[in-house]
């Protein structure tokens, strides 16, 4: 089985954070999103498994990081998706369908497992493999019931979880079984999958549309390819939007197992002084916190300084300096400096500077 991860896109819904890094590099509960995903893949697939990453935006940053951290376990391949053009300095691409098409030669009529870089199942990926091998089907899609199906591709299923139709972001309700970030195409269907993707790639793109995967799956279903829905009973975290990113951070913090959950060592060493932590909280390396109340549900990256802050339900990046900040439900990018601010729902990208007095940068 060959694994394919389309990771070329800009992640516009997570701007401004994705101006300086790919969305899969956002850090939550001490790890980048791509780390959370690849660790679960290591639990599911054997050493030496082949993975192709379809890269584009920030391609060097992605490929170097993954090579440095995962080449000892996976056989890695990186395939570039060229942008259609640029808006200002930001590239735009022709869509998920065209990204997957680039893996045609890599897959070579083998089973093909496709996983997305902004969805994280709290279980590993083994259940989709089990459904495929036991389900009397050609292909499988991970699905989960969601509250807002209009934000997702959704599947219409029968009582046996056979998928009878798939619709991308329906304006009217058709189902609440949303596609949840993973597809398994058996080798009996991969050749036709890539034929249809190739036909679609020749169609001219208009009005900002993209070549998607969903209509190709719908065509395969109409042609008789049997798809099963693999229902995910545990949480599947969606990191595609700021709100869902904060929801995902909250869930990861509830699951993370820390040797020192109250960070007593940091109090003893003087890294945390005259402060209160309200679990769950994750604090990175080389952190200094003074006269602050942190938590619940706060992730703080490495090399950061917080003074006289009250923070809850937030994600704080690496190398951040915060002084006299009272906030909740906020996402603060790496290497940002903020001072004297009382505001909920702060959303600022990397290297931002908001202050009312002179603060030395570090």
C-alpha positions as CSV (number, residue, x, y, z in Angstrom):
1,X,0.0,0.0,0.0
2,X,1.2,3.5,-0.9
3,X,0.5,6.5,1.2
4,X,-0.2,9.9,-0.3
5,X,-0.4,13.3,1.6
6,X,-1.5,16.3,-0.4
7,X,0.1,19.2,1.5
8,X,0.7,21.8,-1.2
9,X,-2.0,24.3,-0.3
10,X,-1.6,27.7,1.3
11,X,-4.2,27.2,4.0
12,X,-6.0,30.5,3.4
13,X,-8.6,29.9,6.2
14,X,-5.7,29.9,8.7
15,X,-4.1,33.1,7.5
16,X,-2.3,35.1,8.9
17,X,-0.5,32.1,10.5
18,X,0.2,30.4,7.2
19,X,2.0,33.5,5.8
20,X,5.2,32.2,7.3
21,X,4.6,28.4,7.6
22,X,2.4,25.7,6.2
23,X,-0.8,25.0,8.2
24,X,0.5,21.5,9.2
25,X,3.3,23.2,11.1
26,X,1.1,24.9,13.6
27,X,2.1,23.6,17.1
28,X,-0.5,22.3,19.5
29,X,0.1,20.5,22.8
30,X,3.9,20.5,22.2
31,X,3.9,19.0,18.7
32,X,3.3,20.3,15.1
33,X,0.2,19.0,13.5
34,X,2.2,17.0,11.0
35,X,3.9,15.3,13.9
36,X,0.6,14.3,15.5
37,X,-0.5,12.8,12.2
38,X,2.8,11.0,11.3
39,X,3.1,9.5,14.9
40,X,-0.3,7.9,14.4
41,X,0.7,6.6,11.0
42,X,3.7,5.0,12.5
43,X,1.4,3.1,14.9
44,X,-0.7,1.9,11.9
45,X,1.8,1.2,9.1
46,X,5.0,-0.9,9.2
47,X,8.6,0.5,9.0
48,X,9.6,1.1,5.4
49,X,6.1,2.2,4.2
50,X,6.2,4.4,1.1
51,X,4.8,7.9,1.5
52,X,4.6,10.6,-1.2
53,X,4.0,14.2,0.0
54,X,2.5,16.5,-2.7
55,X,4.2,19.8,-1.9
56,X,4.0,23.3,-3.2
57,X,3.6,26.2,-0.7
58,X,6.6,26.2,1.7
59,X,7.9,23.1,-0.1
60,X,11.5,23.3,1.3
61,X,10.3,23.9,4.8
62,X,8.1,20.8,4.7
63,X,10.5,18.5,2.9
64,X,13.5,19.3,5.1
65,X,11.5,18.9,8.3
66,X,10.0,15.6,7.4
67,X,13.3,14.2,6.0
68,X,15.0,15.2,9.3
69,X,12.4,13.6,11.5
70,X,10.8,10.7,9.6
71,X,13.3,9.3,7.0
72,X,14.4,6.6,9.5
73,X,10.9,5.0,9.4
74,X,9.2,5.9,6.1
75,X,10.4,5.8,2.6
76,X,9.8,9.4,1.6
77,X,9.1,10.9,-1.8
78,X,8.3,14.6,-2.5
79,X,6.4,15.6,-5.6
80,X,5.9,19.2,-6.5
81,X,2.6,20.7,-7.5
82,X,3.2,23.8,-9.5
83,X,1.0,26.8,-8.7
84,X,-1.4,28.1,-11.3
85,X,-0.3,31.7,-10.5
86,X,0.2,34.2,-7.7
87,X,-1.9,36.7,-5.9
88,X,0.6,39.3,-4.6
89,X,3.3,36.9,-3.3
90,X,0.9,34.0,-2.4
91,X,0.6,31.1,-4.8
92,X,-2.7,29.5,-5.7
93,X,-3.1,25.9,-6.9
94,X,-5.5,23.9,-9.1
95,X,-7.0,21.8,-6.3
96,X,-6.9,18.5,-4.4
97,X,-7.8,16.4,-7.4
98,X,-4.8,17.6,-9.4
99,X,-2.5,17.2,-6.4
100,X,-3.5,13.5,-6.1
101,X,-3.1,13.0,-9.8
102,X,0.6,13.8,-9.4
103,X,1.0,10.6,-7.4
104,X,-0.1,8.4,-10.4
105,X,3.3,6.9,-11.1
106,X,4.1,6.6,-7.5
107,X,1.0,4.5,-6.7
108,X,1.4,2.2,-9.8
109,X,-1.9,0.3,-9.5
110,X,-1.2,-0.5,-5.8
111,X,-3.6,0.2,-3.0
112,X,-3.6,3.9,-2.3
113,X,-4.2,5.5,1.1
114,X,-4.7,9.3,1.0
115,X,-4.6,11.3,4.2
116,X,-5.1,15.1,4.7
117,X,-2.8,17.3,6.7
118,X,-5.5,19.2,8.5
119,X,-7.5,16.3,10.0
120,X,-6.3,14.2,13.0
121,X,-8.2,11.1,14.2
122,X,-7.7,10.6,17.9
123,X,-7.6,6.9,17.2
124,X,-5.0,5.7,14.7
125,X,-5.8,4.8,11.1
126,X,-6.1,1.0,11.6
127,X,-9.9,1.0,11.5
128,X,-10.0,2.1,7.9
129,X,-7.7,-0.8,7.0
130,X,-9.9,-3.2,8.9
131,X,-13.0,-2.0,7.1
132,X,-11.4,-2.4,3.7
133,X,-10.2,-5.9,4.4
134,X,-13.5,-7.1,6.0
135,X,-16.0,-4.9,4.2
136,X,-16.5,-6.5,0.8
137,X,-15.8,-3.2,-1.0
138,X,-13.4,-1.6,-3.4
139,X,-12.6,1.5,-1.4
140,X,-13.2,3.1,2.0
141,X,-13.7,6.7,3.2
142,X,-13.3,7.7,6.9
143,X,-16.6,9.4,7.9
144,X,-17.9,11.0,11.1
145,X,-21.1,12.6,12.1
146,X,-20.8,16.4,12.4
147,X,-22.9,19.3,13.6
148,X,-22.2,21.6,10.6
149,X,-22.1,19.4,7.5
150,X,-22.2,22.5,5.2
151,X,-18.4,23.0,5.9
152,X,-17.5,19.5,4.7
153,X,-17.7,16.9,1.9
154,X,-20.5,14.6,3.1
155,X,-21.5,11.1,2.2
156,X,-24.9,9.6,1.8
157,X,-24.9,6.1,3.1
158,X,-27.3,3.1,3.4
159,X,-28.0,1.0,6.5
160,X,-24.8,-1.1,5.8
161,X,-22.7,2.0,5.5
162,X,-22.3,1.6,1.7
163,X,-21.7,5.1,0.3
164,X,-24.4,5.9,-2.4
165,X,-23.4,9.5,-3.0
166,X,-20.9,12.2,-2.0
167,X,-21.4,16.0,-2.0
168,X,-18.9,18.8,-1.4
169,X,-20.1,21.4,1.1
170,X,-23.9,21.0,0.5
171,X,-26.0,24.1,0.9
172,X,-29.0,22.0,1.8
173,X,-28.9,19.1,4.2
174,X,-28.2,15.7,2.6
175,X,-26.3,13.9,5.3
176,X,-24.3,14.6,8.4
177,X,-21.7,11.9,7.7
178,X,-18.7,14.1,6.8
179,X,-15.6,12.9,5.1
180,X,-12.9,12.8,7.8
181,X,-9.5,13.2,6.2
182,X,-8.7,9.7,4.9
183,X,-9.5,7.7,1.8
184,X,-8.4,4.2,0.9
185,X,-8.6,3.2,-2.8
186,X,-8.1,-0.5,-3.5
187,X,-5.9,-1.3,-6.4
188,X,-9.0,-2.5,-8.3
189,X,-10.1,1.1,-8.5
190,X,-6.9,3.2,-8.5
191,X,-6.3,3.0,-12.3
192,X,-9.8,4.4,-13.0
193,X,-9.4,7.0,-10.2
194,X,-6.3,8.4,-12.0
195,X,-8.0,8.2,-15.4
196,X,-10.8,10.3,-14.2
197,X,-8.5,12.7,-12.4
198,X,-6.5,13.1,-15.6
199,X,-9.7,13.9,-17.6
200,X,-10.7,16.4,-15.0
201,X,-7.3,18.1,-15.1
202,X,-7.8,19.0,-18.8
203,X,-10.9,20.9,-18.0
204,X,-10.4,24.7,-17.8
205,X,-10.7,26.2,-14.4
206,X,-12.9,29.3,-14.1
207,X,-14.1,31.7,-11.5
208,X,-11.6,30.6,-8.9
209,X,-12.8,27.0,-8.8
210,X,-10.5,24.0,-8.3
211,X,-10.2,20.5,-9.5
212,X,-11.5,18.6,-6.5
213,X,-11.5,14.9,-5.5
214,X,-15.2,14.7,-4.5
215,X,-16.8,14.8,-8.0
216,X,-14.3,12.1,-9.1
217,X,-15.5,9.8,-6.2
218,X,-19.1,10.5,-7.2
219,X,-18.3,9.4,-10.8
220,X,-16.6,6.2,-9.4
221,X,-19.7,5.5,-7.3
222,X,-22.0,5.9,-10.4
223,X,-19.7,3.6,-12.4
224,X,-20.2,0.9,-9.8
225,X,-17.1,1.2,-7.6
226,X,-18.2,0.1,-4.1
227,X,-17.3,2.5,-1.4
228,X,-17.8,1.8,2.3
229,X,-18.0,4.5,5.0
230,X,-15.7,3.8,8.0
231,X,-17.4,5.5,10.9
232,X,-14.9,7.2,13.3
233,X,-16.4,6.9,16.8
234,X,-13.6,8.8,18.5
235,X,-13.0,12.5,17.8
236,X,-11.6,13.6,14.5
237,X,-9.9,17.0,14.9
238,X,-10.3,19.5,12.1
239,X,-7.6,22.1,12.0
240,X,-8.8,23.9,8.9
241,X,-10.2,27.0,10.6
242,X,-9.2,29.1,13.7
243,X,-12.2,28.0,15.7
244,X,-11.7,24.3,15.0
245,X,-8.0,24.7,15.7
246,X,-8.8,25.9,19.2
247,X,-11.3,23.1,19.6
248,X,-8.6,20.7,18.5
249,X,-6.1,22.2,20.9
250,X,-8.6,21.7,23.8
251,X,-9.1,18.1,22.9
252,X,-5.4,17.3,22.5
253,X,-4.6,18.9,25.9
254,X,-7.2,16.7,27.5
255,X,-5.5,13.6,26.0
256,X,-1.8,14.4,26.5
257,X,0.0,12.5,29.2
258,X,2.6,14.6,31.0
259,X,5.1,13.3,33.5
260,X,4.8,16.6,35.4
261,X,1.2,17.9,34.7
262,X,1.5,20.7,37.3
263,X,5.0,21.7,36.0
264,X,6.3,21.6,39.6
265,X,9.9,21.4,38.2
266,X,9.5,24.8,36.5
267,X,8.3,26.3,39.8
268,X,11.3,24.9,41.6
269,X,13.8,26.2,39.0
270,X,12.3,29.6,39.0
271,X,11.0,29.5,35.4
272,X,7.5,30.0,36.8
273,X,7.2,32.6,39.6
274,X,4.2,33.9,41.5
275,X,1.8,32.3,39.0
276,X,-1.0,29.9,38.8
277,X,-1.6,27.2,36.2
278,X,-5.1,25.8,35.6
279,X,-4.9,22.4,33.9
280,X,-4.8,21.3,31.3
281,X,-1.9,23.4,30.1
282,X,1.1,22.6,27.9
283,X,4.3,24.6,28.4
284,X,7.3,24.2,26.1
285,X,11.0,24.4,26.7
286,X,12.9,27.5,28.0
287,X,9.8,29.3,29.3
288,X,9.6,32.1,31.8
289,X,6.2,33.0,33.4
290,X,5.8,35.6,36.1
291,X,2.7,37.0,38.0
292,X,0.3,35.2,35.6
293,X,-2.7,32.9,35.5
294,X,-2.5,30.4,32.7
295,X,-5.2,28.0,31.7
296,X,-7.3,26.1,31.2
297,X,-6.6,24.8,27.7
298,X,-3.5,26.8,26.8
299,X,-0.6,25.6,24.7
300,X,2.6,27.6,25.0
301,X,5.5,27.0,22.6
302,X,9.2,27.1,23.3
303,X,11.4,30.1,24.2
304,X,8.6,32.4,25.4
305,X,8.2,35.0,28.2
306,X,4.9,35.8,29.8
307,X,4.5,38.5,32.5
308,X,1.3,39.7,34.3
309,X,-0.9,37.7,31.9
310,X,-4.3,36.0,32.3
311,X,-4.8,33.6,29.5
312,X,-7.3,30.8,28.8
313,X,-8.4,28.7,25.8
314,X,-5.5,29.8,23.6
315,X,-2.5,28.7,21.5
316,X,0.7,30.7,22.0
317,X,3.6,30.1,19.5
318,X,7.3,29.9,20.0
319,X,9.5,32.8,20.9
320,X,6.6,35.0,22.1
321,X,6.8,37.9,24.6
322,X,3.6,38.8,26.3
323,X,3.2,41.4,29.1
324,X,0.0,42.6,30.7
325,X,-2.3,40.6,28.4
326,X,-5.7,39.4,29.4
327,X,-7.2,37.2,26.7
328,X,-9.1,34.0,25.8
329,X,-9.9,32.1,22.6
330,X,-6.8,33.5,21.0
331,X,-4.1,32.3,18.6
332,X,-0.8,34.2,18.8
333,X,1.9,33.4,16.2
334,X,5.6,32.7,16.7
335,X,8.0,35.5,17.7
336,X,5.2,38.0,18.4
337,X,5.4,40.8,21.0
338,X,2.2,42.0,22.7
339,X,1.9,44.4,25.7
340,X,-1.0,46.1,27.5
341,X,-4.0,44.5,25.8
342,X,-7.3,43.2,27.1
343,X,-9.1,41.5,24.3
344,X,-10.7,38.2,23.5
345,X,-10.3,36.3,20.2
346,X,-6.9,37.7,19.3
347,X,-5.8,36.3,16.0
348,X,-2.3,37.4,14.9
349,X,0.4,35.8,12.7
350,X,4.1,35.3,13.3
351,X,6.4,38.2,14.1
352,X,3.6,40.6,15.0
353,X,4.2,43.6,17.3
354,X,1.5,45.2,19.3
355,X,2.6,47.4,22.2
356,X,1.9,50.8,23.8
357,X,5.4,51.2,25.3
358,X,9.0,50.4,24.4
359,X,9.7,46.7,24.7
360,X,13.1,45.2,23.8
361,X,12.9,42.6,21.2
362,X,14.7,39.3,21.9
